[in-house]
Amino acid sequence: MAAARRVQRSYCGSMEAVAVKVIFFVPQLCSGGAQQVAILLSSALVTMGHEVYLAAATLDGKLLHRVNPACKHADLKAKKPIQAQKELANLINNIKPDALICFGIYTGIAAALSRRDWKYDPIFIIRNENNLSMDWRQGTFINRILGPILSRWSAKRAHIIAVSHRLENATKQYLKISSESITTILNPVIDDSNPLIPSSTALHPWLTDDKYPTFVAMGRLEYQKGFDVLIDAFSQLQATCSARLVIFGQGSLHDDLQHRIDKYRLSEKIDLAGHTDHPLEHMKRAHAFVLSSRFEGFGLVLVEALRAGTRVISTDCEYGPAEILENGRYGTLVPVDNVEELTLAMRASLGDDQAKPLPNNTWFKKFTAAEAAQQHISLIKSLIAHRSQEAG
């Protein structure tokens, strides 16, 4: 109750004037949409005058250099979030934050389990970034059993943020929580403080060569992203069209996907290009961006592709793409795991001089870091005020 009493006194004045101290808990900073969101949000919050500690089970990674220098770091020195419970509790007890925000259900479970060692009680928020039903099915046998149980147990001890409107209802049903326990805040994608990366950025060589149209895809090389289906579809496309495909990302399926490419003898047409720090610039030069995911919670890359002015082809997976693309207004939607339909959509784009319309600048505002940061602060202050009233 210390947090409630301390902040209750602060709220005697203007609520908007109160600076908030918050810990962001992420698994690592190597890759992933949740990590990119954490970096964007932390930067926006410190710019607004709030205090942010970015805590990671493992702090090192390719994304670390993108963290705003004004944001404090905390390396919990663990291989996985579940192994960082004691270190997280120590950080909370030392920092005494107003709120702890966990990025993803895995960090949320670890934080909920660590509460037995908390001597300080911040507002506890878990951001659900994904389709939990599908996500847990990809785990080990033990995780498939314990994951749903621990997810629901943790959710009862936190407030949940869903990152898309369609995900909110699914999350509420899956976690068996009330409507009052969940809030939708769209993922931030756009860093308001930085313009698009200048065109001098070093590009993949295929994107500077106009000999063939080049499709671009991005994401972790994991089952969820469906790159095996994309490679199959592109192999069929090659039977009638000449094009190239660049897939940016890293993951455990790299060798399997490369073997698939080699099987089709397409190593000169498909490249697993690894990580890129410049997704927008590559998208700008692509013929089209393709998202082949089997499931999503949002789909950050779709907003990035639209902002880059690129054609978009996406699976109509649950739960983000149709919401972002407004049911096909801003991009082509195809069924999940359907090689033939994906092939047809890619082929149609090659002869499509009349691309779908792009959203206007006002549309992108809801995906800015400043907008998302303000909504997070409003939620934290609302939860603090509610707790103070109950304590009073």
C-alpha positions in Angstrom: 0.0 0.0 0.0 3.0 2.3 0.2 2.7 3.2 -3.5 -1.0 4.0 -3.1 -0.4 6.3 -0.1 2.6 8.1 -1.7 0.8 8.8 -5.0 -2.5 9.7 -3.3 -0.8 12.7 -1.7 0.7 13.6 -5.1 -2.7 13.6 -6.7 -4.0 16.4 -4.4 -2.8 18.7 -7.2 -3.1 18.4 -10.9 -3.1 14.7 -12.0 -1.6 15.7 -15.3 1.4 17.3 -13.7 2.5 14.2 -11.8 5.6 12.5 -13.2 5.5 8.7 -13.1 8.3 6.2 -12.4 7.9 3.0 -14.3 9.8 -0.2 -14.9 9.4 -1.9 -18.3 10.2 -5.6 -18.1 11.2 -7.3 -21.4 12.8 -10.7 -22.1 15.8 -9.4 -24.1 16.7 -6.7 -26.6 17.8 -9.0 -29.5 14.7 -8.8 -31.6 10.9 -8.9 -31.5 8.0 -6.5 -31.9 7.4 -6.2 -28.1 11.0 -5.1 -27.6 10.7 -2.5 -30.3 7.5 -1.2 -28.7 9.2 -1.0 -25.3 12.1 1.1 -26.8 9.6 3.4 -28.6 7.5 3.8 -25.5 10.4 4.3 -23.1 11.8 7.1 -25.3 8.5 8.8 -25.6 7.9 8.7 -21.8 11.3 10.1 -20.8 10.8 12.8 -23.4 7.5 13.7 -21.6 9.4 13.9 -18.3 8.7 10.5 -16.8 11.3 8.2 -15.3 11.7 4.8 -17.1 13.8 1.8 -16.1 14.2 -0.8 -19.0 14.7 -4.1 -17.2 15.6 -7.2 -19.3 16.3 -10.8 -18.3 19.3 -10.3 -20.6 20.1 -6.7 -21.5 22.5 -7.2 -24.4 21.2 -7.5 -28.0 21.0 -5.8 -31.4 18.3 -3.4 -30.2 20.2 -2.0 -27.2 21.8 0.9 -29.2 18.3 2.2 -30.0 17.4 2.8 -26.4 17.1 6.4 -25.5 20.1 7.4 -23.4 17.8 9.1 -20.9 16.2 5.7 -20.1 17.8 3.8 -17.3 18.9 0.2 -17.8 18.7 -2.8 -15.5 20.2 -6.1 -16.5 18.6 -8.9 -14.5 21.4 -11.3 -15.7 19.1 -14.3 -16.4 18.7 -16.5 -19.4 14.9 -16.3 -19.3 12.4 -14.0 -17.5 11.2 -16.9 -15.3 14.7 -17.1 -13.9 14.8 -13.4 -13.1 12.2 -13.3 -10.4 14.4 -12.5 -7.4 16.4 -9.9 -9.4 13.1 -8.2 -10.5 11.8 -8.2 -7.0 15.0 -6.6 -5.7 14.8 -3.9 -8.5 11.2 -3.1 -7.5 12.0 -2.9 -3.9 15.0 -0.6 -4.6 13.4 1.6 -7.3 9.9 1.8 -5.8 8.2 2.5 -9.1 4.6 3.6 -9.6 4.1 0.9 -12.2 5.6 -2.3 -13.6 4.7 -3.0 -17.2 5.5 -6.4 -18.5 5.9 -6.9 -22.3 4.3 -10.2 -23.1 2.7 -13.0 -21.0 6.1 -14.7 -20.3 7.4 -11.7 -18.4 4.0 -11.2 -16.9 4.1 -14.7 -15.4 7.6 -14.2 -14.1 6.6 -10.9 -12.5 3.5 -12.4 -10.9 5.6 -15.2 -9.4 8.1 -12.7 -8.1 5.4 -10.8 -6.1 6.0 -13.0 -3.0 9.3 -11.1 -2.6 7.9 -7.6 -3.3 8.1 -5.2 -0.3 6.6 -2.5 -2.5 3.4 -2.7 -4.4 3.4 -0.9 -7.8 0.6 -0.9 -10.3 1.1 -4.2 -12.2 0.3 -4.3 -15.9 0.8 -7.1 -18.4 0.8 -6.2 -22.1 -0.5 -9.1 -24.2 1.1 -8.9 -27.6 -0.1 -12.1 -29.1 -2.7 -14.7 -29.8 -2.3 -16.7 -26.5 -4.2 -19.7 -27.6 -2.0 -20.2 -30.6 1.2 -19.1 -28.8 1.0 -21.7 -26.1 0.3 -24.5 -28.6 3.8 -24.0 -30.0 5.5 -24.6 -26.6 6.8 -27.8 -25.0 4.4 -30.3 -23.5 4.9 -28.9 -20.1 4.4 -25.3 -21.4 1.2 -26.3 -23.2 -0.2 -27.6 -19.9 1.2 -24.9 -17.5 1.2 -21.9 -19.8 -2.6 -21.3 -19.9 -2.9 -22.0 -16.1 -0.1 -19.5 -15.2 -1.4 -17.0 -17.7 -4.8 -16.9 -16.1 -3.4 -16.9 -12.6 -1.1 -14.0 -13.5 -3.9 -12.0 -15.2 -6.0 -12.1 -12.0 -3.2 -10.1 -10.3 -2.6 -7.5 -13.0 -4.3 -5.1 -15.4 -4.1 -6.4 -19.0 -3.3 -4.3 -22.1 -4.3 -5.7 -25.4 -2.5 -4.2 -28.4 -5.4 -4.3 -30.9 -9.2 -4.1 -30.5 -9.8 -7.6 -32.0 -7.2 -9.0 -29.6 -8.9 -7.5 -26.6 -12.0 -9.7 -26.7 -10.0 -12.9 -27.5 -7.6 -12.1 -24.6 -10.5 -11.4 -22.2 -12.1 -14.7 -23.0 -8.9 -16.7 -22.9 -7.7 -15.2 -19.6 -11.3 -15.3 -18.1 -11.1 -11.8 -16.9 -13.7 -9.0 -16.7 -14.0 -6.0 -19.1 -12.8 -3.7 -16.3 -9.5 -5.6 -16.1 -8.4 -5.0 -19.7 -7.7 -2.0 -21.9 -6.8 -1.7 -25.6 -3.8 0.5 -26.4 -2.7 0.2 -30.0 1.0 -0.6 -30.5 3.2 2.4 -31.3 5.1 2.0 -34.5 6.2 5.5 -35.4 8.9 7.5 -33.6 7.4 11.0 -33.7 10.8 12.6 -33.0 12.6 11.0 -36.1 11.7 11.3 -39.8 12.0 8.4 -42.2 15.5 7.2 -42.6 17.3 9.0 -45.4 17.6 7.3 -48.8 21.4 7.1 -48.4 20.9 4.2 -46.1 22.7 1.1 -47.3 20.2 -1.2 -48.9 20.1 -4.8 -49.8 21.6 -4.9 -53.3 18.5 -6.5 -54.9 16.5 -3.4 -53.8 18.9 -1.1 -55.8 18.6 -3.2 -58.9 15.4 -2.7 -61.0 16.0 -5.7 -63.2 13.4 -7.7 -61.2 10.6 -6.7 -58.8 11.5 -7.6 -55.2 9.2 -8.6 -52.5 10.2 -8.0 -48.9 9.2 -9.8 -45.7 10.3 -9.3 -42.1 10.0 -11.1 -38.8 11.5 -13.8 -36.6 12.3 -17.0 -38.4 9.8 -19.0 -36.4 6.7 -21.1 -37.1 4.4 -18.2 -36.3 5.6 -16.1 -39.2 4.8 -18.7 -41.9 7.9 -18.1 -44.0 7.8 -21.7 -45.1 4.4 -21.0 -46.8 5.8 -17.8 -48.3 8.8 -19.7 -49.8 6.4 -22.3 -51.2 4.2 -19.6 -52.7 7.2 -17.8 -54.2 8.4 -21.0 -55.8 5.1 -21.3 -57.6 5.3 -17.6 -58.6 8.6 -18.3 -60.3 6.9 -20.7 -62.7 5.3 -17.7 -64.6 7.0 -14.6 -63.3 10.5 -13.4 -62.6 10.9 -11.7 -59.2 13.0 -11.8 -56.0 12.2 -12.2 -52.3 14.2 -10.8 -49.4 13.3 -12.0 -45.9 14.8 -10.0 -43.0 15.0 -11.6 -39.6 16.7 -14.1 -37.4 15.5 -17.2 -35.6 15.7 -20.9 -34.9 14.3 -22.0 -38.3 17.0 -20.3 -40.4 18.6 -23.6 -41.5 15.2 -25.2 -42.2 14.1 -22.3 -44.4 17.5 -22.2 -46.2 17.1 -25.9 -46.9 13.7 -25.2 -48.4 15.1 -22.5 -50.6 17.9 -24.8 -51.8 15.3 -27.6 -52.5 13.6 -25.2 -54.9 16.9 -24.1 -56.3 16.0 -20.5 -55.6 19.1 -19.3 -53.7 19.6 -16.7 -56.5 16.0 -15.5 -56.0 15.3 -15.8 -52.3 17.7 -14.3 -49.6 17.5 -14.8 -45.9 19.1 -11.4 -45.2 19.3 -11.4 -41.4 18.6 -8.4 -39.2 18.1 -4.9 -40.4 18.1 -1.6 -38.5 16.4 0.1 -41.4 13.1 -1.7 -42.2 11.3 1.4 -43.5 13.9 2.2 -46.1 14.0 -1.4 -47.4 10.2 -1.4 -47.6 10.2 1.9 -49.5 12.2 0.2 -52.3 10.3 -3.0 -52.4 7.7 -3.9 -55.0 5.4 -5.2 -52.1 5.6 -6.2 -48.5 4.3 -9.7 -47.6 3.2 -10.8 -44.2 2.7 -14.6 -44.1 2.0 -15.1 -40.4 -0.2 -17.9 -39.0 -1.2 -15.7 -36.1 -0.4 -12.2 -34.7 -1.6 -9.9 -32.0 -1.0 -6.7 -34.0 1.4 -6.7 -36.9 3.9 -3.8 -36.4 5.4 -4.3 -39.9 2.1 -3.7 -41.6 1.9 -0.1 -40.3 5.6 0.3 -41.2 5.0 -0.9 -44.7 2.0 1.4 -45.2 4.0 4.3 -43.8 6.7 3.5 -46.3 4.1 3.7 -49.1 4.5 0.1 -50.1 1.9 -2.4 -51.4 0.9 -4.8 -48.7 -0.1 -8.5 -49.0 -1.0 -10.2 -45.7 -2.6 -13.3 -44.3 -5.9 -12.6 -42.7 -4.7 -14.2 -39.4 -6.0 -13.4 -36.0 -5.9 -10.8 -34.7 -4.1 -7.7 -36.2 -3.9 -7.6 -40.0 -7.5 -7.1 -40.9 -7.9 -4.4 -38.3 -4.9 -2.5 -39.5 -5.7 -2.9 -43.2 -9.3 -2.1 -42.5 -10.6 -5.4 -44.0 -8.6 -5.1 -47.2 -9.0 -1.3 -47.9 -5.2 -0.7 -47.5 -3.9 -4.1 -48.5 -4.7 -7.5 -49.9 -5.8 -10.2 -47.4 -5.4 -13.9 -48.1 -6.3 -17.0 -46.0 -3.7 -18.4 -43.6 -1.6 -21.3 -44.7 -2.9 -21.1 -48.3 0.0 -21.3 -50.7 -2.2 -21.0 -53.8 -4.0 -17.8 -52.7 -0.8 -16.2 -51.6 0.8 -17.0 -54.9 -2.2 -15.5 -56.8 -2.0 -12.3 -54.7 1.7 -11.9 -55.3 1.2 -12.5 -59.1 -1.7 -10.1 -59.2 0.5 -7.4 -57.6 3.0 -7.6 -60.4 0.4 -6.6 -62.9 -1.3 -4.1 -60.7 -0.7 -0.5 -61.8 -3.6 0.7 -59.6 -2.3 -0.1 -56.1 -4.7 0.2 -53.1 -5.0 3.6 -51.5 -2.6 4.6 -48.6 -3.9 6.0 -45.3 -3.5 9.8 -44.8 -1.3 11.3 -42.2 -4.1 11.6 -39.7 -4.6 7.9 -39.8 -1.0 7.2 -38.6 -1.4 9.4 -35.5 -2.9 6.6 -33.5 0.3 4.6 -34.1 2.7 7.2 -32.8 4.9 6.7 -29.7 3.6 9.9 -28.1 0.0 8.8 -28.5 0.6 5.4 -27.0 2.8 6.8 -24.2 0.1 9.3 -23.2 -2.5 6.4 -23.1 -0.2 4.3 -20.9 0.3 7.2 -18.5 -3.5 7.9 -18.3 -4.1 4.3 -17.6 -1.5 4.1 -14.8 -2.8 7.3 -13.2 -6.4 6.0 -13.4 -5.4 2.7 -11.7 -3.4 4.5 -9.0 -6.4 6.8 -8.3 -8.8 3.8 -8.2 -6.4 2.1 -5.7 -6.2 5.2 -3.6 -10.0 5.5 -3.4 -10.3 1.9 -2.3 -7.6 2.3 0.3 -9.3 5.5 1.6 
